[in-house]
C-alpha cells in the first residue's frame, strides 16, 4: 500500500524543484560568482534556489528537517531529529553553471529515519526531471529507466572526477586503462546517469552528502549498487557542511565488483 505521507512529499518535491527551473535556465552562465571559505564557488542563483525550495517545503512540512548546502555556515553539525528530512543541493555543478557549461542540476533528496527514500534531480543539460526511489521505480522524464546490465568491458563508460586528494590520482590512470571515462563536473549527474542507464558506473573521491543524497535512491531503485569506500553514510544522523569528503563507487553489481578491485589496488 502506498504511504500517503511519502506520496504527498514526493509530489511536493517535484513541484518545488520544477518551480525553480526557469530561474536556473534564465541565470545560466550569467551570474557573478563568490567564493566560500572552503574554496568552492557560490552564486546568487544557488542562494535564491535554495531559499525558494526551502520555503516551498517549509510551507507544507513544518515538522520536517530541511538542510541545504547553502545554509549559513559556521553553526556546526545539525542533528536529524524528525522522521522526514530533506537534503538539498540547489545547484550541483556550480562551476559549470557559472561558466556556461550545461552539466549541472538541482538535487533534492527525501530521507525517512535518515535513509534516502526518494530523489528528484533536474538535469539542466537535457531539460529533464529524473526522479524515483526504492518501491517507486525511476523515471527519466516520462520514461522508466534501469541501470545498464552489461558486464565490464572496454566499451564501459565510467564517470570520474579528478580526486581532490592527490593520493588517489593513480586511480585515474587505472580507470583510463580499463574503461572509457567521462568527467561532467557534476557528481549528482554522474550517479543519476548511472540510474538512468546513460553511464555504466561512476567512481568519485570528492563528494559530500548533498551531492549524492538524491541520486543514491535513484541508483538503488534502478537496480544498481552504491558502495561507500570510507564508511557507510546512511542512515544520516547529522548534516555537517564541514564533513569529510566521501569516496564511493556505483553501477550494476558486476561493475561495482570490478571497480572495487581496481581502486583497491
C-alpha positions as CSV (number, residue, x, y, z in Angstrom):
1,X,0.0,0.0,0.0
2,X,1.3,3.5,-0.9
3,X,2.2,5.6,2.1
4,X,0.3,8.9,1.8
5,X,2.9,10.7,3.9
6,X,5.5,9.7,1.3
7,X,3.4,10.4,-1.8
8,X,2.4,13.9,-0.6
9,X,6.1,14.7,-0.1
10,X,7.1,13.2,-3.4
11,X,4.6,15.4,-5.2
12,X,5.8,18.5,-3.2
13,X,9.4,17.7,-4.0
14,X,8.8,17.6,-7.8
15,X,6.8,20.8,-7.6
16,X,9.4,22.6,-5.6
17,X,12.2,21.7,-7.9
18,X,10.3,22.4,-11.1
19,X,9.3,25.7,-9.6
20,X,13.0,26.8,-9.8
21,X,13.9,25.6,-13.3
22,X,13.0,28.8,-15.0
23,X,15.4,30.7,-12.8
24,X,18.1,28.0,-13.4
25,X,17.9,28.5,-17.2
26,X,17.5,32.3,-17.0
27,X,20.6,32.8,-15.0
28,X,22.7,30.0,-16.5
29,X,26.1,31.4,-17.5
30,X,25.2,34.9,-16.5
31,X,25.7,35.2,-12.8
32,X,28.7,36.5,-10.9
33,X,30.5,34.2,-8.5
34,X,31.7,34.5,-5.0
35,X,33.9,32.0,-3.1
36,X,33.2,30.3,0.2
37,X,35.8,29.7,2.9
38,X,36.4,26.2,1.6
39,X,37.2,27.4,-1.8
40,X,34.0,26.3,-3.5
41,X,32.1,28.6,-5.8
42,X,28.6,30.0,-5.0
43,X,26.3,32.3,-7.0
44,X,23.2,34.3,-6.2
45,X,21.3,31.7,-8.1
46,X,22.4,29.0,-5.7
47,X,21.2,31.1,-2.8
48,X,17.9,32.0,-4.4
49,X,17.1,28.4,-5.5
50,X,17.9,27.2,-2.0
51,X,15.7,29.8,-0.4
52,X,12.8,29.1,-2.9
53,X,12.8,25.3,-2.4
54,X,13.3,25.5,1.3
55,X,10.3,28.0,1.6
56,X,8.1,25.7,-0.5
57,X,8.9,22.7,1.7
58,X,8.5,24.6,5.0
59,X,5.1,25.8,3.9
60,X,3.8,22.3,3.8
61,X,6.0,20.3,6.2
62,X,6.9,22.4,9.3
63,X,7.5,19.1,11.1
64,X,10.4,18.0,8.8
65,X,14.1,18.7,9.0
66,X,15.3,20.7,5.9
67,X,19.0,21.0,5.1
68,X,20.7,22.7,2.2
69,X,24.3,23.1,1.1
70,X,23.7,26.8,1.2
71,X,22.6,27.1,4.8
72,X,24.6,29.8,6.7
73,X,28.0,28.4,7.5
74,X,29.7,28.2,10.9
75,X,26.9,26.7,13.0
76,X,28.5,23.2,13.2
77,X,26.7,19.9,12.6
78,X,23.0,19.8,12.8
79,X,21.3,16.6,14.0
80,X,18.4,15.0,12.2
81,X,15.6,14.9,14.8
82,X,12.5,14.3,12.7
83,X,11.1,11.3,10.9
84,X,11.4,13.0,7.5
85,X,14.4,15.1,6.4
86,X,15.2,16.9,3.2
87,X,18.8,17.4,1.8
88,X,19.1,19.9,-1.0
89,X,21.9,20.9,-3.3
90,X,20.4,23.9,-5.2
91,X,22.9,23.7,-8.0
92,X,25.3,20.8,-8.2
93,X,28.0,21.8,-10.7
94,X,28.1,25.4,-9.8
95,X,31.4,25.9,-11.6
96,X,29.7,24.6,-14.8
97,X,26.7,26.7,-14.2
98,X,28.6,29.9,-13.7
99,X,30.9,29.3,-16.8
100,X,28.0,28.3,-19.1
101,X,28.7,24.6,-19.2
102,X,25.3,22.8,-19.2
103,X,26.1,19.8,-16.9
104,X,24.5,21.0,-13.7
105,X,21.5,20.0,-11.7
106,X,19.1,20.8,-8.9
107,X,19.2,17.9,-6.4
108,X,16.6,17.3,-3.7
109,X,16.5,14.2,-1.5
110,X,13.8,12.9,0.9
111,X,15.1,10.9,3.8
112,X,13.0,8.8,6.2
113,X,14.7,7.9,9.5
114,X,18.0,9.0,7.9
115,X,17.6,6.7,4.9
116,X,17.2,8.3,1.4
117,X,13.8,7.1,0.1
118,X,13.3,9.4,-2.9
119,X,15.3,11.7,-5.1
120,X,14.4,14.5,-7.5
121,X,17.1,15.7,-9.9
122,X,16.6,18.4,-12.6
123,X,19.1,17.9,-15.4
124,X,19.7,21.4,-17.0
125,X,21.6,20.0,-20.0
126,X,18.7,17.7,-21.1
127,X,15.9,19.8,-19.6
128,X,14.8,16.6,-17.9
129,X,13.5,15.6,-14.4
130,X,14.9,12.4,-13.1
131,X,13.1,11.1,-10.1
132,X,12.3,7.9,-8.1
133,X,13.2,5.7,-5.2
134,X,13.0,2.1,-3.9
135,X,9.5,0.9,-4.4
136,X,8.6,3.7,-6.8
137,X,10.9,2.9,-9.8
138,X,12.9,5.6,-11.6
139,X,11.7,7.9,-14.4
140,X,13.9,9.9,-16.7
141,X,11.3,12.4,-17.9
142,X,8.4,10.2,-18.9
143,X,10.5,7.1,-19.5
144,X,11.0,4.4,-16.9
145,X,14.7,3.6,-16.7
146,X,17.1,1.0,-15.2
147,X,20.8,0.6,-14.6
148,X,22.7,-0.9,-17.5
149,X,23.2,-4.6,-17.1
150,X,26.2,-5.2,-19.3
151,X,29.3,-6.7,-17.6
152,X,32.5,-4.6,-17.6
153,X,34.2,-4.4,-21.0
154,X,36.5,-2.0,-22.9
155,X,33.4,0.0,-24.0
156,X,32.1,0.5,-20.5
157,X,31.7,4.3,-19.7
158,X,32.6,5.4,-16.2
159,X,32.0,8.9,-14.6
160,X,35.1,10.1,-12.8
161,X,36.4,13.4,-11.4
162,X,40.0,14.4,-10.6
163,X,40.5,13.5,-6.9
164,X,40.7,16.4,-4.5
165,X,43.1,14.3,-2.5
166,X,46.0,13.6,-4.9
167,X,46.8,10.3,-3.1
168,X,44.0,8.9,-5.3
169,X,45.3,10.3,-8.5
170,X,46.7,6.9,-9.7
171,X,43.1,5.7,-9.9
172,X,42.7,8.0,-12.9
173,X,45.3,6.1,-14.9
174,X,43.8,2.7,-13.8
175,X,40.3,3.6,-14.9
176,X,41.5,5.1,-18.2
177,X,43.4,1.9,-18.9
178,X,40.3,-0.2,-18.4
179,X,37.3,2.0,-19.5
180,X,36.1,5.0,-21.3
181,X,35.9,8.0,-18.9
182,X,33.5,11.0,-18.7
183,X,34.1,13.9,-16.3
184,X,30.9,16.0,-16.4
185,X,31.6,18.3,-13.5
186,X,28.5,17.2,-11.6
187,X,28.6,14.4,-9.1
188,X,24.8,14.4,-8.9
189,X,24.6,13.8,-12.7
190,X,27.2,11.1,-12.7
191,X,25.2,9.0,-10.3
192,X,21.8,9.9,-11.7
193,X,23.1,9.0,-15.2
194,X,24.1,5.6,-13.8
195,X,20.5,5.2,-12.6
196,X,19.2,6.3,-16.0
197,X,21.4,3.8,-17.9
198,X,23.4,6.6,-19.5
199,X,26.7,5.8,-17.8
200,X,27.7,2.3,-16.8
201,X,29.2,3.3,-13.5
202,X,30.9,6.1,-11.5
203,X,33.9,6.5,-9.1
204,X,34.2,9.6,-7.0
205,X,36.5,10.7,-4.2
206,X,35.2,14.3,-3.8
207,X,31.6,14.3,-2.8
208,X,29.7,15.5,0.2
209,X,26.3,14.2,1.3
210,X,24.3,16.8,-0.6
211,X,26.0,16.0,-3.9
212,X,24.6,12.5,-3.9
213,X,21.7,12.2,-1.5
214,X,19.1,12.5,-4.2
215,X,20.9,10.2,-6.7
216,X,21.5,7.3,-4.3
217,X,17.8,6.3,-4.1
218,X,17.6,6.7,-7.9
219,X,20.5,4.2,-8.4
220,X,19.2,1.7,-5.9
221,X,15.7,1.8,-7.3
222,X,17.0,1.3,-10.8
223,X,18.8,-1.9,-9.8
224,X,22.2,-0.6,-9.1
225,X,24.5,-0.6,-6.1
226,X,26.2,2.2,-4.3
227,X,29.3,1.3,-2.2
228,X,31.0,3.7,0.1
229,X,34.7,3.2,0.4
230,X,35.4,5.3,3.6
231,X,32.4,4.3,5.8
232,X,28.7,3.9,5.4
233,X,26.9,7.3,5.0
234,X,23.3,6.2,5.8
235,X,21.3,6.4,7.9
236,X,22.3,10.1,8.1
237,X,22.5,11.2,11.7
238,X,23.7,14.8,11.2
239,X,24.1,17.4,8.5
240,X,27.6,18.9,8.6
241,X,28.8,21.4,5.9
242,X,32.3,20.7,7.1
243,X,32.1,16.9,6.7
244,X,34.9,14.9,5.2
245,X,34.7,14.1,1.5
246,X,33.0,10.8,0.6
247,X,34.6,8.2,-1.6
248,X,32.2,5.7,-3.4
249,X,31.6,3.6,-6.5
250,X,28.3,2.7,-8.2
251,X,27.0,0.7,-11.1
252,X,25.5,-2.8,-11.6
253,X,26.9,-5.5,-9.2
254,X,29.5,-6.7,-11.7
255,X,30.6,-3.1,-12.4
256,X,30.9,-2.4,-8.7
257,X,32.9,-5.6,-8.1
258,X,35.4,-4.6,-10.8
259,X,35.6,-1.0,-9.7
260,X,36.1,-2.1,-6.1
261,X,39.1,-4.3,-7.1
262,X,40.6,-1.6,-9.3
263,X,40.5,1.2,-6.8
264,X,41.7,-1.0,-4.0
265,X,44.9,-2.0,-5.9
